[in-house]
Amino acid sequence: MLPKNIFLESDEHSGQLSSEGQREVQDKFKEGKINILSSSTTFEMGVDLGSLDAVFMRNMPPKTSNYQSCRKKN
């Protein structure tokens, strides 16, 4: 059980959401209303969040060169 002053609120951000839906999730995350976010690369583009406590990356490319190639496409 979590202490009373800690909350967990999660959501998902992906290309399957409308632009308005993506913006709504982004705003909630920035405002701290969502503190766990599952996101595709749709959220990383041009969003400045300041600081994050942790980032968990899943399905990372196997080599640095693969990641750099993915980044250049975006």
Secondary structure, DSSP 8 states (H G I E B T S, - for coil): ---TT----EEEE-TTS-HHHHHHHHHHHHTTS--EEEE-TTTTTT------S-----S--SSHHHHHHHHHH-
